[in-house]
């Protein structure tokens, strides 16, 4: 079979880490589909209107039916792709291609490429700022990181903002004229004014280390930052941390389901997801630790179906080097040394 179900209806029931929260324990079902394909991965993005999930694969973007794991299509020629931004009302999608410093603008219905937008070096994070109707890019550019705003209808670059760190990661908008950006290197969160396109504040996030994923909750007016070991909740009125959450390592994204009041923190180091319930704006309870797959560190939530998605390739053993050949790093190894061939592509679905 080109797609096979590894774990079907595997019910994982976990209690909270603290005794008083036993009543909050929740059950989750995990399904894993082998969607095949070549290339490593970075971000996944759900399109709530259709239930599709966009999965980055190094040189192309796979489009998957979230409920079944069926591959629906592919967007080729996205070298060094990191993620996708989905703008349903404009009918457009966008990918960040770090390899050639471009953003691919494509038609959401046909997946046909509309145009390539030349942006610059360091392309990485991408999100749709719905309140301000902008595609937002966070770029690991040098000598300083930047934020880029793009018009989702025309694909025109609207603004570029200098940041304080060469490693800006996730971004989230509050609908009140602010965009919040996690800086992984400096462990800070910067505030961007969307009227002036200037950084207006920088907040330290200690004890957070390496903030990456981020989400904003309108109902409670709180920002969630996914970090290694300890994630944090920030009050945007003051920039102060109001709560901390214990989780795992190699966190590279964060999912938020506002109607369920659940935060999903993917721990690539441990191969699981920490699920946290928002009891009140300043109180949070870990309700489950859901096993996924080692290395799966990015995540997306479909707010309509409440399904949660991750993706991680599985690699076989590293081939033995030829006799007398010097050791070599595999392409895309990012300093991890040689890597074995991809033997499976695990598309992971978490359901309640």
N, C-alpha and C positions, 0 to 999 in steps of 0.2 A: 504494500500500500504506500502511496506517496505521502499520506498523512495518517499517522496512527496515534491512537490514544494510549498514553503510557499509564496515566493514573486517572481512573474514572470514578467519580463520586467518592473521592477519598475525604471523609469527614474528619476535620481536625478540630477538636474541642480543647481550648486552653483557658485556664483561669488566669486572673490578673496576678501580677507579681506581688501585690500587697493584699493582706488578708481581708481588710474591710471592703474590698471591691469584688468579692466572689460573686455577688449578685449581678455583676456586669458581664460575666463570662459569656462569650458568643461562639457559635459554631460556624465554620467556614468550609466550603467545599472547593477542592483544587482539581483542575483538569489540566493536563499537559499534552500538547499536540506537537508532533515533529513536522515543522513546515519546510524542512530542507533548506536549500539555498546556500550560497557562498557569502563569505564576508563576516567580519565581526559586527559589533553593534554599539550603539550609544543609547539614544532616547527612543521611547515609544510614545505615540500620541493617539488618543481616542477621538473619533468624530461622533459626538453624541447623536446627531441627527440621523445617522445611518447605521450605527453600530460597528463601523469599520475601525480598524486599528492600523496605524502607519508605523512600520518597523524599520529602523535604519539598518543597513547592511554594508557599510563601508563604501561601496561604489554604486549602490542602488537602494531604492526604498520599496520594500514589500508592502502590499496592502492586503490585510487579512480580515476575514469576517470574524468579529470578536467572539460570537457565541459558539462557533463551530471549529475555528482554526483553519477554515478553508482559505487558500490563497486566491484572492480575487484579481490581482493585477500587480504591476511592477512599474516603477518609475526609474528608468536607466540613467546612466551618465550623471551621477551625483557624487563625484570623487571626494572622499573624506567626509561623507555626510554624517551629521550629528543628530539632527532632529527635524520635525515637521511642525509647522504652524497651520492651523485649519481655520478658515474663515467661511463658514457655511453660507452666511447671508450674501457674501460677495461671489460665492461659487469658486473660490480660489484657495489653493494650498501653496505652501512655501517650504523649501528645504534649505538648510544651511550646509554648504559644501566647503569644508575647510581646505580641501585639496586644491581647488582652483580659485578660491576667494570669491565665490559667487553664491547667489541665492537662486534656486530654480523656482519660478512661478508656474503653477500648473492648474489645469482645469479639474475641479473636483469630480465632475461627472465622468469625463472621458480619460482622465489622468494624462492627457496630452500636455506637453510643455508649451507654455505661452511665451515665456522669454527667460533669459538668464540675466540676472541683475548683478553687476559687478559691485562688490561692497568693499572688500579689503581683507587683510590678514586676520587670522584668529577666530574665524566664525565658529560658534559653538552653540550656545543656548538659543532657544526661540520660543516665543509664546504669543498668543493673540490677546491683546489688551482690548477686550470688548467694549468697556465704557468709553474709551477714547478712540475706538475703531482704528487701531494701529497694530501692525506686526512689530514686535520688539525683539531685537537680537542682542545677545550679550557676547562680546568678542574678546578672546584672549590675545589681543593685539599688543604690539610693542611699539614704543617703550611704556605705554600705559594702556590698560584695558578701556574699552568703549562700549557704549550702548547705541544702537542704531534703530531709528523708527522708520517704518516703511508704510506707505499708503496701500492698504490691501486691495483696492480697486485698480489702481494704475500701476502699482509696483514701484512708484517713485520713492526715492529716499527723501524723507522729510527732515530728519535731524540726526546729528551725531553728538553724543555726550561723552566727555572725558570722565573716567572714573579714577578711583584712587588705587586700584589693584590690577595687576595683569591677569588675574584669574576670576573675573566675574562669572557667576553661574546663573542660578534661577532668578527670574523676575516675576513680580506680581503687581497688579494694579488694584487700587481701592475704589475707583470710580469717583473719587473726590479730587482728582487732579494730581495724584501721586503714583509713582511707580517705585517699588522697593526692589533692590538688587542685593543678592548675597555675594560677598567677596570672599572667595575660598582661601586666598593667601593671607589676608589681613584679619580674618575672622570678624568682619564688620558687615553691617547692612547700610547701604546708602539710599537716600531718598532723592528721587528725581521729580522736579516740577515739570509737568507736561505742557504748561503754558510757555515757560521760558526755555525748556529743555536744558536745565542746569541742575547739577547736584546741589542740594540745599542742606543736607545733614548727613552725618556718618555716626552710626551707633555701634559700640562694641557689643559683641554677642557672647562673651565669656559666660558660662563654661563651654560654649559651643566651640568645636574644633572643625574647621573645614566646612563651613555652611555651603550647601549646594541647592537641594530642592527647596521650594518655597510655595506657600499658598496663602491667600487672604480670605478670611471669612467675614462677609458683610454683616451678618446677623449679630455677631459678638464683637465686631471691630477688633479682630486679632489677626496677627501674622504668625504663621508656623514656618520654622526653618529646620530643615533636616540636616543633621550634623553627625559626625562620627562619635559614637558613644553616648552623647547626650544632646538631644535636640531641644529647641527652645521655643517659647511662645512670647511674642512681643506685643506690647501695647503701642500702636502707632501714634497715639496722642502724646506720648512721653518718650518713646524709644526705649523704655525699660522692659526688662525680662520679667514676666509675671508668673511663668511656670517652666519647669524643665521636665524632660521625658527621657528615661533610660532606654536605649536601643542598642543595636549592634554596630558593626563597622562597614567601611566601604559603601557608605550611603552616597548616592549620586542623584537623587530625586526625592520627591515627596508627593503623595496623593491625598486628596481631600474630597470627601463626599459630604456636601453641606446638609443634605436632608437627613442623612443617617448620623451626622455628627461624628464621623469616623476619619481619623488620620491614618494613612498607610505609609510606613517608613521601610524601604527595602534595604536589607542588610546583605550586601554582596559577599562580605567576608564569611558570614555564617550560613548563607543560602536560605534565608527566611525573611519574613516581613513582620515587623512589630505593628500591631493594630491598636489604636488608641481611641478611646471615646472622650469627647468633650462633654464633661458633666456640667460645667459652667464656664464662663469666659476665662477664669483663672484656675480651673481645676480639671485635671486630665487623668484618666485611668487606663492602664494597659489592659486590654480585654482578651488578647490572644497573641500568640506567636505562631505564624503559619509557615510551614516548610515549603520552599519553592525549589530553587536549584542554585548550586554554588556559583557565585559570580553575578547573579542577577541583581543589579544595583539601581536600575531605573524602573519607573512605574508610571502608570496612568490610570485614571478612574473615569468611567463613563457615568456621569451623574444621572442619566435617564434609566439605564439598566442596572446601575449600581455594581456592574462587573468591574473587576480590577485586573489589569494586564501587565505582564512582564515578559521579557524575552531574553534568552541566553543561549549562545551556541555551545555545544559540547564538542570538545576536541579529543582526538585520539592521541596515542603516544607520539613523542617527537621522533622523527626518523633519525636513525644513526647517521652521522656524517660520513662521507666517503673517506677512505683511508688517506691520511696525510692532509686532509682539507682543514683549513682553519675554522674555528667556531664562528657561526654567523647568526645574527638576529633575524627572525622571520619578519616579513613586512607586516606592519601594524602591531608589532609586539610591544611598542611603547616602553622599551627598557626592560621588559619581562623576560628577554631571551627568546630562543627559538620556541615556536609553538607547533603542536601537532596539527594534522588536518582536521577540518570540521567534519564530525561524523553524524551530527544531528543539530537541528535548530529548534529549541524548545520554546514554544509559545505557551505561556502559562496564564491560566484564567482562575481568579479567585472569586467565588460566588458565596452569597449567604443563603 
